[in-house]
């Protein structure tokens, strides 16, 4: 049974709090410890949280916060163009302290159908369509993946319409746009493949031929495995 998921656990130090009438915005940041071969960049996350929870816990800059979030997306129009904005909606608070140890949490479980595949250089960007029920909205999540790692995860290849279930974390990317304005973007980096279902199965050379000499329709194939995470750590950052 395929279940679509868009939940995660995040934590970090509160950078700022912007109170709203019913919901507030809380920015958090965390940085994983450096290793001999890898120096992670700070991750910044904009949380959407109930104002009642913010005031009850007296959240302020410098506090440590760990919470469960649901990843939502919505479309906004700016300068005549449509842009997809990602929102991290807090659904549960696991811990909050004014002077506790650094809160480091950054794990997401995401599953849905691949709606689009964009390729640029050595990277692919998978757009995942997540819809939990027929009458609920569809959320669109971007998953950049290096071609080398993609080949190890999806040995049959990855195609539009495939269903995938991945463990991922967020990476913050800072860049300058065409107008030389500083921009910040969060992307999901796949850490592990937990489930995969595809309708594209490689045909043997003597496969039955359909119309126009093309192979006849294929059947679904399912993979469930956990590849070696260490192999991914040597890949270049986006």
Backbone torsions as a table, in degrees:
resi	resn	phi	psi	omega
1	UNK	NA	126.7	179.9
2	UNK	-88.7	128.5	177.6
3	UNK	-122.4	127.5	179.5
4	UNK	-88.6	132.0	-173.2
5	UNK	-129.9	143.7	175.4
6	UNK	-146.1	50.9	-176.5
7	UNK	-118.0	157.7	178.2
8	UNK	-158.5	170.7	174.9
9	UNK	-121.7	125.9	-178.3
10	UNK	-131.3	154.3	178.0
11	UNK	-157.1	159.4	178.8
12	UNK	168.0	-173.5	178.3
13	UNK	-86.5	135.4	179.2
14	UNK	-72.0	125.5	178.6
15	UNK	-90.7	-40.0	179.2
16	UNK	-162.2	157.8	179.4
17	UNK	-129.0	127.3	176.6
18	UNK	-120.0	104.5	-176.1
19	UNK	-73.4	139.3	173.8
20	UNK	-122.7	177.3	-176.2
21	UNK	-66.8	-50.5	179.8
22	UNK	-111.7	-35.6	179.6
23	UNK	-129.8	149.8	-177.0
24	UNK	-124.3	164.2	177.3
25	UNK	-109.1	126.7	177.9
26	UNK	-125.7	119.8	177.1
27	UNK	-92.4	131.3	175.2
28	UNK	-124.9	158.7	178.5
29	UNK	-143.9	141.9	171.0
30	UNK	-144.2	160.3	178.6
31	UNK	-138.2	124.1	177.3
32	UNK	-69.2	151.0	179.5
33	UNK	-62.5	147.9	177.2
34	UNK	-71.1	151.6	171.9
35	UNK	-120.0	179.6	-179.2
36	UNK	-64.5	-31.7	-174.5
37	UNK	-109.7	-8.1	-170.4
38	UNK	-145.3	131.4	177.0
39	UNK	-120.5	96.9	-176.7
40	UNK	-63.4	144.9	176.5
41	UNK	-84.6	153.0	177.6
42	UNK	-61.3	143.6	177.6
43	UNK	-110.0	126.9	178.2
44	UNK	-114.8	133.6	-175.9
45	UNK	-131.6	132.0	178.9
46	UNK	-96.5	110.2	-176.3
47	UNK	-96.6	141.2	173.5
48	UNK	-106.9	115.0	-170.3
49	UNK	-136.9	150.2	179.7
50	UNK	-61.7	133.0	-178.8
51	UNK	-61.4	-34.0	179.5
52	UNK	-59.1	-40.4	179.1
53	UNK	-68.6	-39.2	-179.8
54	UNK	-62.2	-45.8	-177.7
55	UNK	-73.5	-37.5	-179.3
56	UNK	-63.8	-37.7	179.2
57	UNK	-90.0	-2.8	-179.2
58	UNK	53.3	48.8	-179.2
59	UNK	-64.5	138.2	179.8
60	UNK	-151.6	168.4	179.4
61	UNK	-56.2	133.8	179.3
62	UNK	98.1	-15.8	177.6
63	UNK	-69.0	160.3	175.9
64	UNK	-107.1	134.6	-174.0
65	UNK	-139.4	134.5	172.9
66	UNK	-128.4	130.2	-176.2
67	UNK	-150.9	163.4	174.0
68	UNK	-94.3	140.0	-178.4
69	UNK	-131.7	156.5	170.6
70	UNK	-113.8	132.4	-176.7
71	UNK	-90.1	115.5	177.1
72	UNK	-116.9	153.9	174.4
73	UNK	-131.9	151.7	175.2
74	UNK	-148.7	159.1	-175.8
75	UNK	-102.5	132.0	175.7
76	UNK	-123.8	154.5	179.5
77	UNK	-109.3	128.6	-179.7
78	UNK	-139.9	127.3	-179.6
79	UNK	55.7	37.2	177.5
80	UNK	78.2	4.4	179.9
81	UNK	-120.2	147.9	179.3
82	UNK	-90.7	134.4	179.5
83	UNK	-127.5	143.0	177.2
84	UNK	-95.7	122.8	-179.8
85	UNK	-108.4	136.9	-179.9
86	UNK	-101.2	136.6	-177.9
87	UNK	-124.6	136.4	179.4
88	UNK	-108.6	99.0	-174.0
89	UNK	-89.1	117.3	-178.0
90	UNK	-72.7	124.3	179.9
91	UNK	-110.1	-17.6	179.6
92	UNK	-161.1	139.4	177.3
93	UNK	-104.5	119.6	-179.0
94	UNK	-86.3	-41.5	179.7
95	UNK	-156.1	150.3	176.2
96	UNK	-151.5	133.9	178.8
97	UNK	-148.6	153.6	178.6
98	UNK	-87.5	-21.8	-175.9
99	UNK	-147.1	32.4	-177.9
100	UNK	-85.5	-175.8	177.2
101	UNK	-67.4	156.1	178.9
102	UNK	-54.3	130.4	-179.6
103	UNK	-91.6	111.8	-179.3
104	UNK	-121.0	110.6	177.0
105	UNK	-150.3	134.2	-176.7
106	UNK	-164.4	74.2	-178.1
107	UNK	-137.1	130.5	179.6
108	UNK	-127.2	144.2	171.1
109	UNK	-112.5	116.5	-174.5
110	UNK	-128.3	135.1	175.9
111	UNK	-148.1	146.2	-180.0
112	UNK	169.9	-172.1	-179.2
113	UNK	-96.0	140.5	177.2
114	UNK	-71.8	115.4	-177.5
115	UNK	-94.9	-22.6	-176.0
116	UNK	-160.6	147.1	176.2
117	UNK	-130.2	117.6	176.9
118	UNK	-109.9	139.2	-179.7
119	UNK	-120.2	136.4	177.7
120	UNK	-149.9	111.8	-178.8
121	UNK	62.5	-128.1	-177.9
122	UNK	-89.6	9.1	-174.6
123	UNK	-121.1	148.9	167.9
124	UNK	-114.9	148.8	171.4
125	UNK	-120.6	115.2	178.3
126	UNK	-92.1	128.4	173.1
127	UNK	-98.6	116.3	-175.0
128	UNK	-99.0	128.6	176.7
129	UNK	-97.1	116.7	-178.1
130	UNK	-113.6	115.2	177.1
131	UNK	-134.6	119.1	-174.1
132	UNK	-83.7	-25.3	-179.9
133	UNK	-150.7	161.4	-173.7
134	UNK	-59.3	-39.5	-175.6
135	UNK	-97.0	6.1	178.6
136	UNK	-96.8	157.7	-178.7
137	UNK	-65.7	156.7	175.7
138	UNK	-98.5	132.2	178.2
139	UNK	-106.0	141.1	-174.0
140	UNK	-113.0	116.2	-176.0
141	UNK	-116.3	136.6	-179.1
142	UNK	-97.2	130.1	-179.3
143	UNK	-126.9	92.1	174.6
144	UNK	-68.8	142.6	-179.9
145	UNK	-150.1	133.3	179.5
146	UNK	-70.2	143.1	-176.5
147	UNK	-57.3	-37.0	179.7
148	UNK	-63.1	-46.9	179.6
149	UNK	-68.3	-36.9	178.7
150	UNK	-60.0	-42.1	-179.9
151	UNK	-65.4	-31.5	179.0
152	UNK	-76.3	-35.1	-179.5
153	UNK	-75.6	-47.7	-173.9
154	UNK	-111.4	84.4	-174.2
155	UNK	-68.3	-23.0	176.0
156	UNK	-91.8	3.3	-174.7
157	UNK	89.5	166.1	178.4
158	UNK	-120.3	135.6	-174.3
159	UNK	-134.6	157.5	173.3
160	UNK	-59.7	132.6	-178.6
161	UNK	99.2	-16.5	176.9
162	UNK	-64.7	150.1	175.6
163	UNK	-105.2	129.9	179.5
164	UNK	-130.7	152.1	177.3
165	UNK	-131.4	115.5	-173.3
166	UNK	-129.4	154.5	165.4
167	UNK	-98.8	132.1	-175.1
168	UNK	-143.0	165.1	169.1
169	UNK	-133.3	168.5	-178.1
170	UNK	-91.1	142.3	170.5
171	UNK	-126.9	133.9	179.4
172	UNK	-93.2	129.0	-179.4
173	UNK	-119.6	125.2	179.3
174	UNK	-108.1	132.0	-177.1
175	UNK	-153.0	172.2	175.9
176	UNK	-107.7	133.8	-179.9
177	UNK	-82.8	-173.2	-177.1
178	UNK	-61.3	-26.9	179.4
179	UNK	-91.6	12.9	179.8
180	UNK	61.9	29.8	176.1
181	UNK	-96.4	139.0	179.9
182	UNK	-69.5	126.4	179.2
183	UNK	-125.0	154.1	177.7
184	UNK	-130.3	136.8	-177.3
185	UNK	-140.5	140.7	175.8
186	UNK	-105.7	130.8	176.5
187	UNK	-121.3	149.9	174.4
188	UNK	-85.9	129.0	176.2
189	UNK	-106.6	118.0	-178.6
190	UNK	-66.0	128.7	177.4
191	UNK	-103.8	-33.4	-174.7
192	UNK	-158.2	140.9	175.7
193	UNK	-94.7	121.8	-177.7
194	UNK	-103.8	-23.8	179.6
195	UNK	-160.5	147.7	-176.1
196	UNK	-154.7	129.5	175.7
197	UNK	-134.8	128.0	-178.3
198	UNK	-132.9	153.1	175.3
199	UNK	-98.3	-1.4	-176.4
200	UNK	-103.9	102.6	179.9
201	UNK	-113.3	132.1	-178.0
202	UNK	-58.7	131.4	-177.9
203	UNK	-89.6	137.9	172.7
204	UNK	-68.5	162.3	-175.0
205	UNK	-61.2	-30.5	-179.0
206	UNK	-98.2	25.9	-179.1
207	UNK	-64.1	148.7	177.5
208	UNK	-57.8	140.0	-177.8
209	UNK	-97.1	139.5	176.1
210	UNK	-98.7	-151.5	-179.6
211	UNK	-67.1	148.8	177.9
212	UNK	60.6	22.9	177.2
213	UNK	75.7	8.3	-179.1
214	UNK	-88.2	153.1	178.2
215	UNK	-59.5	148.2	178.5
216	UNK	-70.6	168.3	-174.3
217	UNK	-56.4	142.6	-179.6
218	UNK	-94.1	171.7	179.5
219	UNK	-110.8	174.5	-177.2
220	UNK	-78.7	144.6	173.2
221	UNK	-125.5	142.5	-176.5
222	UNK	-123.2	134.9	174.4
223	UNK	-126.2	137.8	172.5
224	UNK	-137.0	111.1	-177.2
225	UNK	-160.4	169.0	178.8
226	UNK	-125.7	99.8	179.7
227	UNK	-69.3	167.0	-176.9
228	UNK	-69.6	116.4	-178.3
229	UNK	-66.5	-33.6	-176.9
230	UNK	-59.5	-29.2	-179.6
231	UNK	-64.1	-28.0	-176.9
232	UNK	-80.6	-22.2	-172.7
233	UNK	-68.7	-19.2	-179.3
234	UNK	-87.5	-1.3	-178.8
235	UNK	-75.6	149.9	179.1
236	UNK	-68.2	151.1	176.1
237	UNK	-77.6	154.9	178.0
238	UNK	-70.9	NA	NA
